[in-house]
Amino acid sequence: MKKAPKKLRPMKVEHSCGNVFADMGLPNPEELLAKAELAIVITHIIHDSGLTQRLVATKLGVAASDVSDLMRGRFARFSQERLERFLNKLDHDVHIQIAPRPKSTRRPARVTVERVAAF
């Protein structure tokens, strides 16, 4: 005899502003988001390279545990500048683009990270 399917409880959904760090009320949420996005790009590059964390650590000049922390999203102790240097050591250019925030928007000024596809 089949069991009756469990009733699903309604899920509470909270709308996001698009930045989880701002949603959590953390200080400097735009900077935290930029660092998180840089860490994600670095993680993708490492995965795509097929290199071990130990070899990547040697290339970056850090301990293998630092690479492990970075790939697990534990990037609080890495500055944005250091993450940018890691990208350079992984043979990637970093371009910084500055533009005025449109006056017609209510959003705060922001920092964004965009990965350009390889040619």
Number of C-alpha atoms within 10 A of each C-alpha: 3 4 5 6 6 6 6 6 6 6 6 5 6 7 6 10 10 9 13 14 17 16 13 10 9 11 10 10 18 19 16 21 20 18 25 21 16 22 24 17 18 21 18 12 16 17 13 9 11 10 12 12 18 16 13 20 18 12 12 18 12 13 13 17 12 19 23 15 13 20 19 12 13 14 19 12 10 13 13 18 10 12 19 19 16 21 19 13 14 16 10 14 12 13 9 8 8 7 6 6 12 10 7 6 8 8 10 9 11 11 15 13 16 11 10 7 5 5 3
